[in-house]
Amino acid sequence: MSHDPYAISEAYLVELPAEAVGVVSGLRADLRRVGFFQRWIMVSLTTLIVAFFAAILAASSYEPGSRGLSMLLMAFAVLSCLSAAPPTYMIASGVYEDRRVAVVLALLTCVPLVNLFVVIGVNTKAIGVLDANGIAVGFFGAELSEI
């Protein structure tokens, strides 16, 4: 009887299912894609919230002669909306059966204030799919090494 000192103990092995739950295709590769874009959407959500509060601050302290700050904040808000559209589409196309839902959700990320609710809803759906597959999700997204 030989003992392999480099063998991994079976107690440390976690068996992952071959099929992914909650993803349209059922493939683990698509689950990894959902995890990647869920991390991206967390960063987008953070920038959207910052842009929202910055726009409120700029509106409350608006003076007729100061256009520079308000234009800068508007550009930041537009860029944050555009950064939220791709991960919203990619996650929604992976977890919803109908691609039209993904297109509508991606377009809704360009509507101010509505985009916050859309991104939060898509992020919640992605977290649910990742949790159903036993993948840990932290504050800034899923651990991609677990997928």
DSSP file (Angstrom, degrees, kcal/mol; ACC not computed):
  #  RESIDUE AA STRUCTURE BP1 BP2  ACC     N-H-->O    O-->H-N    N-H-->O    O-->H-N    TCO  KAPPA ALPHA  PHI   PSI    X-CA   Y-CA   Z-CA
    1    1 A M              0   0    0      0, 0.0     2,-0.4     0, 0.0     0, 0.0   0.000 360.0 360.0 360.0 118.6    0.0    0.0    0.0
    2    2 A S        -     0   0    0      2,-0.0     2,-0.5     0, 0.0     0, 0.0  -0.836 360.0-148.2-106.9 143.2    1.6    3.2   -1.2
    3    3 A H        -     0   0    0     -2,-0.4     3,-0.1     3,-0.0     0, 0.0  -0.935   7.0-145.5-111.2 126.6    0.6    6.6    0.1
    4    4 A D    >   -     0   0    0     -2,-0.5     3,-1.2     1,-0.1    -2,-0.0  -0.818   6.4-164.5 -91.7 111.0    0.8    9.6   -2.2
    5    5 A P  T 3  S+     0   0    0      0, 0.0    -1,-0.1     0, 0.0    -2,-0.0   0.694  88.0  53.2 -70.3 -16.1    1.8   12.7   -0.1
    6    6 A Y  T 3  S+     0   0    0      2,-0.1     2,-0.1    -3,-0.1    -2,-0.0   0.423  82.1 113.9 -98.2   0.8    0.7   15.1   -3.0
    7    7 A A  S <  S-     0   0    0     -3,-1.2     2,-0.4     1,-0.1    -4,-0.0  -0.448  70.7-117.2 -73.8 145.2   -2.8   13.7   -3.4
    8    8 A I        -     0   0    0     -2,-0.1     2,-0.1     1,-0.1    -1,-0.1  -0.680  29.3-117.6 -83.5 131.7   -5.7   15.9   -2.6
    9    9 A S    >   -     0   0    0     -2,-0.4     3,-1.4     1,-0.1     4,-0.5  -0.415  15.6-128.7 -66.8 142.4   -7.8   14.7    0.2
   10   10 A E  T 3  S+     0   0    0      1,-0.3     3,-0.4     2,-0.2    -1,-0.1   0.688 104.7  70.7 -67.3 -16.9  -11.4   13.9   -0.8
   11   11 A A  T 3  S+     0   0    0      1,-0.2    -1,-0.3     3,-0.0    -2,-0.0   0.779  98.7  48.6 -69.2 -25.2  -12.6   16.1    2.1
   12   12 A Y  S <  S+     0   0    0     -3,-1.4     2,-0.4     2,-0.0    -1,-0.2   0.590  88.9 100.2 -90.9 -11.0  -11.4   19.2    0.3
   13   13 A L        -     0   0    0     -4,-0.5     2,-0.5    -3,-0.4    -3,-0.0  -0.606  56.1-160.1 -80.9 131.9  -13.0   18.4   -3.1
   14   14 A V        -     0   0    0     -2,-0.4     2,-0.7     2,-0.0    -2,-0.0  -0.953  13.8-138.8-110.4 123.6  -16.2   20.2   -3.9
   15   15 A E        -     0   0    0     -2,-0.5    -2,-0.0     0, 0.0     0, 0.0  -0.729  16.7-161.0 -88.5 118.7  -18.3   18.6   -6.6
   16   16 A L        -     0   0    0     -2,-0.7   118,-0.1     1,-0.1   117,-0.0  -0.765  26.0-107.3 -95.4 142.3  -19.8   21.1   -8.9
   17   17 A P        -     0   0    0      0, 0.0    -1,-0.1     0, 0.0     4,-0.0  -0.341  19.2-129.7 -66.3 150.6  -22.8   20.0  -11.1
   18   18 A A  S    S+     0   0    0      2,-0.0    10,-0.4     9,-0.0     2,-0.4   0.839  92.9  56.8 -69.5 -32.8  -22.1   19.5  -14.8
   19   19 A E  S    S-     0   0    0      8,-0.1     2,-0.4     9,-0.1     8,-0.2  -0.790  84.2-127.8-103.3 144.7  -25.0   21.8  -15.7
   20   20 A A        -     0   0    0      6,-2.2     3,-0.4    -2,-0.4     2,-0.4  -0.736  21.5-135.6 -89.4 136.0  -25.5   25.3  -14.6
   21   21 A V  S    S+     0   0    0     -2,-0.4   112,-0.1   108,-0.2   111,-0.1  -0.755  83.2  16.3 -91.9 134.2  -28.8   26.2  -13.0
   22   22 A G  S    S+     0   0    0     -2,-0.4     2,-0.4     1,-0.3    -1,-0.2   0.359  94.5 112.2  90.4  -5.4  -30.6   29.4  -14.0
   23   23 A V        -     0   0    0     -3,-0.4    -1,-0.3     1,-0.1    72,-0.2  -0.848  69.4-131.7-101.4 138.8  -28.6   30.0  -17.2
   24   24 A V  S    S+     0   0    0     70,-2.9    -1,-0.1    -2,-0.4    71,-0.1   0.901 106.3  40.0 -57.1 -46.3  -30.4   29.6  -20.5
   25   25 A S  S    S-     0   0    0     69,-0.3    -1,-0.2     2,-0.1     3,-0.1   0.768  98.3-136.0 -77.0 -24.3  -27.8   27.4  -22.2
   26   26 A G        +     0   0    0      1,-0.3    -6,-2.2    -3,-0.2     2,-0.3   0.541  58.3 134.5  81.0   6.6  -27.1   25.3  -19.0
   27   27 A L     >  -     0   0    0     -8,-0.2     4,-1.2     1,-0.1    -1,-0.3  -0.660  60.5-137.4 -93.5 145.3  -23.4   25.5  -19.6
   28   28 A R  H  > S+     0   0    0    -10,-0.4     4,-1.9    -2,-0.3     5,-0.1   0.780 104.0  64.1 -69.5 -25.6  -20.9   26.3  -16.9
   29   29 A A  H  > S+     0   0    0      1,-0.2     4,-1.7     2,-0.2    -1,-0.2   0.890 102.5  48.6 -64.4 -37.8  -19.0   28.6  -19.4
   30   30 A D  H  > S+     0   0    0     -3,-0.3     4,-2.2     2,-0.2    -1,-0.2   0.817 106.6  56.7 -70.6 -29.4  -22.1   30.8  -19.5
   31   31 A L  H  X S+     0   0    0     -4,-1.2     4,-2.2     2,-0.2    -2,-0.2   0.883 105.6  50.8 -66.0 -38.0  -22.2   30.8  -15.8
   32   32 A R  H  X S+     0   0    0     -4,-1.9     4,-2.4     2,-0.2    -2,-0.2   0.884 108.6  52.3 -64.5 -38.3  -18.6   32.2  -15.8
   33   33 A R  H  X S+     0   0    0     -4,-1.7     4,-2.5     2,-0.2     5,-0.2   0.909 108.4  50.1 -64.5 -41.7  -19.7   34.9  -18.2
   34   34 A V  H  X S+     0   0    0     -4,-2.2     4,-1.7     1,-0.2    -2,-0.2   0.906 111.3  49.9 -62.1 -41.1  -22.6   35.8  -15.8
   35   35 A G  H  X S+     0   0    0     -4,-2.2     4,-1.4     2,-0.2   107,-0.6   0.894 111.0  48.7 -64.0 -41.0  -20.1   36.0  -13.0
   36   36 A F  H  X S+     0   0    0     -4,-2.4     4,-1.6     1,-0.2     3,-0.3   0.942 114.9  43.2 -64.6 -47.9  -17.7   38.2  -15.0
   37   37 A F  H  X S+     0   0    0     -4,-2.5     4,-2.3     1,-0.2    -1,-0.2   0.738 106.8  62.0 -74.0 -21.1  -20.4   40.6  -16.0
   38   38 A Q  H  X S+     0   0    0     -4,-1.7     4,-1.4    -5,-0.2    -1,-0.2   0.869 104.1  49.2 -69.2 -35.2  -21.9   40.7  -12.6
   39   39 A R  H  X S+     0   0    0     -4,-1.4     4,-1.5    -3,-0.3    -2,-0.2   0.908 111.7  49.1 -65.2 -41.3  -18.6   42.1  -11.3
   40   40 A W  H  X S+     0   0    0     -4,-1.6     4,-2.3     1,-0.2    -2,-0.2   0.888 108.6  52.9 -64.9 -39.1  -18.7   44.7  -14.1
   41   41 A I  H  X S+     0   0    0     -4,-2.3     4,-2.6     1,-0.2    -1,-0.2   0.813 103.5  57.4 -69.9 -28.3  -22.3   45.6  -13.2
   42   42 A M  H  X S+     0   0    0     -4,-1.4     4,-1.8     2,-0.2    -1,-0.2   0.903 109.0  45.5 -66.2 -40.2  -21.3   46.1   -9.5
   43   43 A V  H  X S+     0   0    0     -4,-1.5     4,-2.2     2,-0.2    -2,-0.2   0.909 113.8  49.8 -67.2 -41.4  -18.7   48.7  -10.7
   44   44 A S  H  X S+     0   0    0     -4,-2.3     4,-2.4     1,-0.2    -2,-0.2   0.891 108.8  52.5 -63.2 -39.7  -21.3   50.3  -13.0
   45   45 A L  H  X S+     0   0    0     -4,-2.6     4,-2.1     2,-0.2    -1,-0.2   0.895 108.1  51.1 -63.8 -39.8  -23.8   50.4  -10.2
   46   46 A T  H  X S+     0   0    0     -4,-1.8     4,-2.2     1,-0.2    -2,-0.2   0.922 111.9  46.3 -63.1 -44.2  -21.4   52.2   -8.0
   47   47 A T  H  X S+     0   0    0     -4,-2.2     4,-2.6     1,-0.2    -2,-0.2   0.861 110.4  54.1 -68.5 -33.8  -20.7   54.8  -10.7
   48   48 A L  H  X S+     0   0    0     -4,-2.4     4,-2.3     2,-0.2    -1,-0.2   0.913 109.5  47.2 -64.4 -41.9  -24.4   55.2  -11.3
   49   49 A I  H  X S+     0   0    0     -4,-2.1     4,-2.2     2,-0.2     5,-0.2   0.911 113.4  48.2 -66.7 -41.9  -25.1   56.0   -7.7
   50   50 A V  H  X S+     0   0    0     -4,-2.2     4,-2.3     1,-0.2    -2,-0.2   0.921 112.8  48.8 -63.5 -42.8  -22.2   58.4   -7.5
   51   51 A A  H  X S+     0   0    0     -4,-2.6     4,-2.2     2,-0.2    -2,-0.2   0.878 109.6  53.1 -64.7 -37.4  -23.4   60.1  -10.7
   52   52 A F  H  X S+     0   0    0     -4,-2.3     4,-1.8     2,-0.2    -2,-0.2   0.945 113.2  41.4 -63.3 -48.8  -26.9   60.3   -9.4
   53   53 A F  H  X S+     0   0    0     -4,-2.2     4,-2.2     1,-0.2    -1,-0.2   0.842 113.4  54.1 -70.5 -31.7  -25.9   62.0   -6.1
   54   54 A A  H  X S+     0   0    0     -4,-2.3     4,-2.6    -5,-0.2    -1,-0.2   0.880 107.4  51.1 -67.5 -37.0  -23.4   64.3   -8.0
   55   55 A A  H  X S+     0   0    0     -4,-2.2     4,-2.3     2,-0.2    -2,-0.2   0.893 110.2  49.2 -66.8 -38.9  -26.2   65.4  -10.3
   56   56 A I  H  X S+     0   0    0     -4,-1.8     4,-1.9     2,-0.2    -2,-0.2   0.920 112.6  48.1 -64.0 -42.7  -28.4   66.2   -7.3
   57   57 A L  H  X S+     0   0    0     -4,-2.2     4,-1.4     1,-0.2    -2,-0.2   0.906 112.3  48.4 -64.2 -41.6  -25.5   68.2   -5.8
   58   58 A A  H  < S+     0   0    0     -4,-2.6    -1,-0.2     1,-0.2    -2,-0.2   0.878 111.2  50.4 -67.7 -36.7  -24.9   70.0   -9.0
   59   59 A A  H >< S+     0   0    0     -4,-2.3     3,-0.8     1,-0.2    -1,-0.2   0.853 110.2  49.9 -69.3 -33.6  -28.5   70.9   -9.5
   60   60 A S  H 3< S+     0   0    0     -4,-1.9    -1,-0.2     1,-0.2    -2,-0.2   0.778 117.5  39.2 -77.3 -24.4  -28.8   72.3   -5.9
   61   61 A S  T 3< S+     0   0    0     -4,-1.4     2,-0.3    -5,-0.2    -1,-0.2  -0.015  83.9 143.7-112.7  30.0  -25.7   74.5   -6.3
   62   62 A Y    <   -     0   0    0     -3,-0.8     5,-0.1     2,-0.0    -3,-0.1  -0.522  25.1-175.5 -75.5 132.3  -26.3   75.6   -9.9
   63   63 A E    >   -     0   0    0      3,-0.3     3,-1.6    -2,-0.3    -2,-0.1  -0.968  33.8-120.5-122.7 143.3  -25.3   79.2  -10.7
   64   64 A P  T 3  S+     0   0    0      0, 0.0    -1,-0.1     0, 0.0    -2,-0.0   0.775 110.9  48.0 -56.3 -29.4  -26.0   80.7  -14.1
   65   65 A G  T 3  S+     0   0    0      1,-0.1     2,-1.0     2,-0.1     3,-0.2   0.597  93.4  81.8 -88.4 -10.5  -22.3   81.4  -14.8
   66   66 A S    <   +     0   0    0     -3,-1.6     4,-0.4     1,-0.2    -3,-0.3  -0.737  40.7 141.4-102.6  89.4  -21.0   78.0  -13.8
   67   67 A R     >  +     0   0    0     -2,-1.0     4,-2.4     2,-0.1     5,-0.2   0.693  57.6  74.1 -95.8 -23.1  -21.4   75.6  -16.8
   68   68 A G  H  > S+     0   0    0     -3,-0.2     4,-2.1     1,-0.2     5,-0.2   0.921  98.4  42.9 -60.9 -48.4  -18.2   73.7  -16.5
   69   69 A L  H  > S+     0   0    0      1,-0.2     4,-2.6     2,-0.2    -1,-0.2   0.916 115.0  49.1 -66.6 -43.3  -19.0   71.6  -13.5
   70   70 A S  H  > S+     0   0    0     -4,-0.4     4,-2.0     1,-0.2    -1,-0.2   0.873 112.0  49.2 -67.1 -34.7  -22.5   70.8  -14.6
   71   71 A M  H  X S+     0   0    0     -4,-2.4     4,-2.2     2,-0.2    -1,-0.2   0.885 111.2  50.2 -69.0 -38.0  -21.2   69.8  -18.1
   72   72 A L  H  X S+     0   0    0     -4,-2.1     4,-2.2    -5,-0.2    -2,-0.2   0.919 112.0  46.8 -64.8 -43.8  -18.6   67.6  -16.5
   73   73 A L  H  X S+     0   0    0     -4,-2.6     4,-2.3     2,-0.2    -2,-0.2   0.866 110.8  52.7 -66.9 -35.6  -21.1   65.9  -14.2
   74   74 A M  H  X S+     0   0    0     -4,-2.0     4,-2.4     2,-0.2    -2,-0.2   0.911 109.2  49.2 -65.6 -41.1  -23.5   65.4  -17.2
   75   75 A A  H  X S+     0   0    0     -4,-2.2     4,-2.5     2,-0.2    -2,-0.2   0.902 110.9  50.4 -63.5 -40.5  -20.6   63.7  -19.1
   76   76 A F  H  X S+     0   0    0     -4,-2.2     4,-2.2     2,-0.2    -2,-0.2   0.903 110.4  49.8 -63.2 -40.9  -19.9   61.5  -16.1
   77   77 A A  H  X S+     0   0    0     -4,-2.3     4,-1.9     2,-0.2    -2,-0.2   0.906 111.6  47.9 -65.0 -41.8  -23.6   60.5  -15.9
   78   78 A V  H  X S+     0   0    0     -4,-2.4     4,-2.4     2,-0.2    -2,-0.2   0.919 112.5  48.8 -65.9 -43.2  -23.8   59.7  -19.6
   79   79 A L  H  X S+     0   0    0     -4,-2.5     4,-1.9     1,-0.2    -2,-0.2   0.878 109.9  51.4 -64.8 -36.9  -20.6   57.6  -19.4
   80   80 A S  H  X S+     0   0    0     -4,-2.2     4,-0.9     2,-0.2    -1,-0.2   0.876 110.1  49.8 -69.0 -34.8  -21.8   55.7  -16.4
   81   81 A C  H >X S+     0   0    0     -4,-1.9     4,-1.0     1,-0.2     3,-0.5   0.918 111.5  48.5 -66.4 -42.3  -25.1   54.9  -18.2
   82   82 A L  H 3< S+     0   0    0     -4,-2.4    -2,-0.2     1,-0.2    -1,-0.2   0.821 108.1  54.6 -67.8 -29.8  -23.1   53.7  -21.2
   83   83 A S  H 3< S+     0   0    0     -4,-1.9    -1,-0.2     1,-0.2    -2,-0.2   0.723 106.7  52.3 -75.4 -18.9  -20.9   51.5  -19.0
   84   84 A A  H <X S+     0   0    0     -4,-0.9     4,-1.5    -3,-0.5    -1,-0.2   0.712  95.3  70.5 -87.2 -21.1  -24.0   49.9  -17.5
   85   85 A A  H  X S+     0   0    0     -4,-1.0     4,-2.4     2,-0.2     5,-0.2   0.933  94.1  50.3 -66.9 -48.3  -25.6   48.9  -20.8
   86   86 A P  H  > S+     0   0    0      0, 0.0     4,-2.6     0, 0.0     5,-0.2   0.938 113.8  42.5 -60.6 -48.1  -23.2   46.1  -22.0
   87   87 A P  H  > S+     0   0    0      0, 0.0     4,-2.4     0, 0.0     5,-0.3   0.867 113.2  54.8 -67.6 -30.2  -23.1   44.1  -18.7
   88   88 A T  H  X S+     0   0    0     -4,-1.5     4,-2.3     2,-0.2     5,-0.2   0.938 111.8  43.6 -63.5 -45.2  -26.9   44.5  -18.4
   89   89 A Y  H  X S+     0   0    0     -4,-2.4     4,-2.7     2,-0.2     5,-0.2   0.927 114.0  50.0 -64.7 -44.6  -27.4   43.0  -21.9
   90   90 A M  H  X S+     0   0    0     -4,-2.6     4,-0.9    -5,-0.2    -2,-0.2   0.897 115.0  42.4 -66.0 -40.0  -24.9   40.2  -21.4
   91   91 A I  H >X S+     0   0    0     -4,-2.4     4,-1.7    -5,-0.2     3,-0.5   0.941 115.9  48.6 -70.1 -46.0  -26.4   39.1  -18.1
   92   92 A A  H 3X S+     0   0    0     -4,-2.3     4,-2.1    -5,-0.3    -2,-0.2   0.869 109.5  52.3 -64.6 -36.3  -30.0   39.4  -19.2
   93   93 A S  H 3< S+     0   0    0     -4,-2.7    -1,-0.3     1,-0.2    -2,-0.2   0.757 112.2  48.0 -70.5 -21.8  -29.3   37.5  -22.5
   94   94 A G  H << S+     0   0    0     -4,-0.9   -70,-2.9    -3,-0.5   -69,-0.3   0.763 121.6  30.8 -86.6 -26.5  -27.8   34.7  -20.4
   95   95 A V  H  < S+     0   0    0     -4,-1.7     2,-0.4   -72,-0.2    -2,-0.2   0.622 108.5  68.1-111.4 -15.3  -30.5   34.3  -17.8
   96   96 A Y  S  < S-     0   0    0     -4,-2.1   -72,-0.1    -5,-0.2     6,-0.1  -0.871  70.8-140.1-106.9 142.1  -33.7   35.3  -19.6
   97   97 A E  S    S+     0   0    0     -2,-0.4     2,-0.5     1,-0.1    -1,-0.1   0.881  85.7  64.7 -64.1 -40.6  -35.2   33.2  -22.4
   98   98 A D    >>  -     0   0    0      1,-0.1     4,-0.9    -6,-0.0     3,-0.8  -0.752  66.5-154.9 -95.4 125.5  -36.2   36.0  -24.7
   99   99 A R  H 3> S+     0   0    0     -2,-0.5     4,-2.1     1,-0.2     5,-0.2   0.761  92.3  69.3 -66.9 -25.0  -33.5   38.3  -26.1
  100  100 A R  H 3> S+     0   0    0      1,-0.2     4,-2.5     2,-0.2    -1,-0.2   0.856  94.7  55.2 -63.3 -33.1  -36.0   41.1  -26.5
  101  101 A V  H <> S+     0   0    0     -3,-0.8     4,-2.5     2,-0.2    -1,-0.2   0.912 107.3  49.9 -63.0 -41.9  -36.0   41.4  -22.7
  102  102 A A  H  X S+     0   0    0     -4,-0.9     4,-2.1     2,-0.2    -2,-0.2   0.897 111.3  48.3 -64.4 -40.2  -32.2   41.8  -22.7
  103  103 A V  H  X S+     0   0    0     -4,-2.1     4,-2.2     2,-0.2    -2,-0.2   0.924 112.4  48.1 -66.4 -44.0  -32.4   44.5  -25.4
  104  104 A V  H  X S+     0   0    0     -4,-2.5     4,-2.1     1,-0.2    -2,-0.2   0.914 112.4  48.7 -63.5 -42.9  -35.2   46.4  -23.5
  105  105 A L  H  X S+     0   0    0     -4,-2.5     4,-0.7     1,-0.2    -1,-0.2   0.895 111.0  50.3 -64.9 -39.2  -33.3   46.2  -20.2
  106  106 A A  H >< S+     0   0    0     -4,-2.1     3,-0.6     1,-0.2    -1,-0.2   0.890 111.7  48.2 -65.7 -38.3  -30.1   47.5  -21.9
  107  107 A L  H >< S+     0   0    0     -4,-2.2     3,-1.6     1,-0.2    -2,-0.2   0.854 104.8  59.5 -69.5 -33.9  -32.0   50.4  -23.4
  108  108 A L  H >< S+     0   0    0     -4,-2.1     3,-1.4     1,-0.3    -1,-0.2   0.691  88.7  73.1 -69.1 -16.8  -33.6   51.3  -20.1
  109  109 A T  T << S+     0   0    0     -4,-0.7    -1,-0.3    -3,-0.6    -2,-0.2   0.640  90.3  60.5 -70.7 -10.6  -30.1   51.8  -18.6
  110  110 A C  T <  S+     0   0    0     -3,-1.6    -1,-0.2    -4,-0.2    -2,-0.2   0.473  84.8  90.2 -92.0  -2.9  -29.9   55.0  -20.6
  111  111 A V  S <> S-     0   0    0     -3,-1.4     4,-2.2    -4,-0.1     3,-0.3  -0.842  87.6-115.0 -95.4 120.3  -33.0   56.5  -18.9
  112  112 A P  T  4 S+     0   0    0      0, 0.0     2,-1.7     0, 0.0    -2,-0.1  -0.223  92.5   1.5 -58.0 143.4  -32.0   58.4  -15.8
  113  113 A L  T  > S+     0   0    0      1,-0.2     4,-1.0    -4,-0.1     3,-0.2  -0.158 122.6  71.9  70.2 -37.9  -33.1   57.0  -12.4
  114  114 A V  H  > S+     0   0    0     -2,-1.7     4,-2.3    -3,-0.3     3,-0.2   0.863  88.7  63.9 -66.3 -34.7  -34.8   54.1  -14.2
  115  115 A N  H  X S+     0   0    0     -4,-2.2     4,-2.7     1,-0.2     5,-0.3   0.838  95.5  57.8 -60.9 -32.9  -31.3   52.8  -14.9
  116  116 A L  H  > S+     0   0    0     -3,-0.2     4,-2.2     1,-0.2    -1,-0.2   0.935 109.8  43.3 -61.1 -45.3  -30.6   52.4  -11.1
  117  117 A F  H  X S+     0   0    0     -4,-1.0     4,-2.2    -3,-0.2    -2,-0.2   0.867 114.5  50.2 -70.1 -35.8  -33.6   50.1  -10.7
  118  118 A V  H  X S+     0   0    0     -4,-2.3     4,-2.6     2,-0.2     5,-0.2   0.944 112.9  45.6 -66.0 -47.7  -32.8   48.1  -13.9
  119  119 A V  H  X S+     0   0    0     -4,-2.7     4,-2.4     1,-0.2    -2,-0.2   0.894 113.5  49.5 -65.5 -39.8  -29.2   47.5  -12.9
  120  120 A I  H  X S+     0   0    0     -4,-2.2     4,-2.2    -5,-0.3    -1,-0.2   0.910 112.4  48.7 -64.3 -41.3  -30.2   46.6   -9.3
  121  121 A G  H  X S+     0   0    0     -4,-2.2     4,-2.0     2,-0.2    -2,-0.2   0.918 113.3  45.1 -64.8 -44.1  -32.8   44.1  -10.7
  122  122 A V  H  X S+     0   0    0     -4,-2.6     4,-2.4     2,-0.2    -1,-0.2   0.888 113.0  51.8 -67.4 -38.5  -30.4   42.5  -13.2
  123  123 A N  H  X S+     0   0    0     -4,-2.4     4,-2.5    -5,-0.2    -2,-0.2   0.900 108.6  50.9 -63.9 -40.4  -27.7   42.3  -10.5
  124  124 A T  H  X S+     0   0    0     -4,-2.2     4,-2.2     2,-0.2    -2,-0.2   0.902 110.2  49.5 -62.9 -41.1  -30.2   40.6   -8.1
  125  125 A K  H  X S+     0   0    0     -4,-2.0     4,-2.1     2,-0.2    -2,-0.2   0.913 111.6  49.0 -63.9 -42.9  -31.0   38.1  -10.8
  126  126 A A  H  X S+     0   0    0     -4,-2.4     4,-2.5     1,-0.2    -2,-0.2   0.902 110.4  50.2 -64.9 -41.0  -27.3   37.4  -11.5
  127  127 A I  H  X S+     0   0    0     -4,-2.5     4,-2.8     1,-0.2    -1,-0.2   0.902 109.6  52.1 -63.6 -40.1  -26.6   36.9   -7.8
  128  128 A G  H  X S+     0   0    0     -4,-2.2     4,-2.1     2,-0.2    -2,-0.2   0.906 110.6  47.3 -61.6 -42.2  -29.5   34.5   -7.5
  129  129 A V  H  X S+     0   0    0     -4,-2.1     4,-0.9     2,-0.2    -2,-0.2   0.916 113.9  47.1 -65.8 -43.4  -28.2   32.4  -10.4
  130  130 A L  H  <>S+     0   0    0     -4,-2.5     5,-2.4     1,-0.2     3,-0.5   0.905 112.6  49.2 -66.8 -40.7  -24.7   32.4   -9.0
  131  131 A D  H ><5S+     0   0    0     -4,-2.8     3,-1.7     1,-0.2    -1,-0.2   0.881 105.8  57.5 -64.6 -37.8  -25.9   31.4   -5.5
  132  132 A A  H 3<5S+     0   0    0     -4,-2.1    -1,-0.2     1,-0.3    -2,-0.2   0.754 107.3  49.5 -64.9 -22.8  -28.1   28.7   -6.9
  133  133 A N  T 3<5S-     0   0    0     -4,-0.9    -1,-0.3    -3,-0.5    -2,-0.2   0.294 121.2-107.1 -98.6   8.6  -24.9   27.2   -8.4
  134  134 A G  T < 5S+     0   0    0     -3,-1.7     2,-0.5     1,-0.2    -3,-0.2   0.772  70.2 143.6  77.3  26.4  -23.0   27.4   -5.2
  135  135 A I      < -     0   0    0     -5,-2.4    -1,-0.2    -6,-0.1     2,-0.2  -0.878  50.3-124.0-104.4 128.3  -20.7   30.3   -6.1
  136  136 A A        -     0   0    0     -2,-0.5     7,-1.8     7,-0.1     2,-0.5  -0.483  22.7-160.2 -71.6 134.5  -19.8   32.8   -3.4
  137  137 A V  E     -A  142   0A   0      5,-0.2     5,-0.3    -2,-0.2     2,-0.1  -0.973  10.2-172.6-119.9 119.8  -20.7   36.4   -4.3
  138  138 A G  E >   -A  141   0A   0      3,-2.7     3,-1.2    -2,-0.5     4,-0.0  -0.130  46.2 -76.5 -95.3-165.1  -18.9   39.1   -2.4
  139  139 A F  T 3  S+     0   0    0      1,-0.3     3,-0.1    -2,-0.1    -2,-0.0   0.886 131.3  37.9 -64.8 -39.9  -19.4   42.9   -2.3
  140  140 A F  T 3  S-     0   0    0      1,-0.3    -1,-0.3   -97,-0.0     2,-0.1  -0.132 125.7 -80.4-106.0  38.1  -17.7   43.5   -5.6
  141  141 A G  E <   -A  138   0A   0     -3,-1.2    -3,-2.7   -99,-0.1    -1,-0.3  -0.431  68.1 -24.2 107.8-173.7  -19.0   40.4   -7.4
  142  142 A A  E     -A  137   0A   0   -107,-0.6     2,-1.0    -5,-0.3    -5,-0.2  -0.371  57.2-110.8 -78.8 152.3  -18.5   36.7   -7.8
  143  143 A E    >   -     0   0    0     -7,-1.8     3,-1.4     1,-0.2     4,-0.3  -0.762  28.6-163.6 -79.8 106.5  -15.3   34.8   -7.2
  144  144 A L  G >  S+     0   0    0     -2,-1.0     3,-0.9     1,-0.3    -1,-0.2   0.731  82.8  68.0 -69.0 -21.1  -14.4   33.8  -10.7
  145  145 A S  G 3  S+     0   0    0      1,-0.2    -1,-0.3     2,-0.2    -2,-0.0   0.710  94.5  58.5 -70.4 -18.2  -11.9   31.2   -9.5
  146  146 A E  G <         0   0    0     -3,-1.4    -1,-0.2     1,-0.2    -2,-0.2   0.622 360.0 360.0 -84.2 -13.0  -14.8   29.2   -8.1
  147  147 A I    <         0   0    0     -3,-0.9    -1,-0.2    -4,-0.3    -2,-0.2   0.466 360.0 360.0 -90.0 360.0  -16.5   28.8  -11.5
